[in-house]
Amino acid sequence: MNFNGFNEGKLVLNVPVNWNVVIKFTNKDANLTHSAEVVDSVKPMPAGPMDPAFPRAASARLMEGLGAGASDSLRFVASKPGTYLIFCAVPGHGLAGMWLRLKVSATDKRPTLIATTS
């Protein structure tokens, strides 16, 4: 699985603090279930679901994942500056590289999306 072609933190979504964030998540993998959750950036990488960093920052069925073609939306206020992960919470998937970064900035005035090499 990847997020719009990106994995292992190679896409960074930057948003201003207190920004209303909506992430539309659709599982386009015909073979595996997947989920999406925003969590604190911790080491080691979580092996499965944990408490979301913000209320409502998680898709349905985090542990089991959504089946092929299923969709859900994460809708939350990015109320705390910091660096977070948007990752697949199905056990083992985040560890396999199914994650991106979310940065909540106290100084930025508009959102940006940045592709990185690392």
QUIKA-V566559 format. One line per field, one symbol per residue. ss: DSSP state (H for helix, E for strand, - for the rest). psi: psi as a letter, one per 40 degrees, with the letter a starting at -180 (. if undefined). A space follows every 10 residues. Layout:
ss: ???
psi: ???
This chain:
ss: --E--E---- EEEEEE--EE EEEEEE---- ---E--EEEE ---------- -------E-- -----E---- EEEEEEEE-- -EEEEEE--- --------EE EEEEE----- -EEEE---
psi: iihfeiafee hhhhiiieih hhhhhhhehe diiiihihii hihihieaii hidihefiii fdddiiihei iihhhihgeh iahihhiheh hddddeegii ihhhhediei iihhhie.
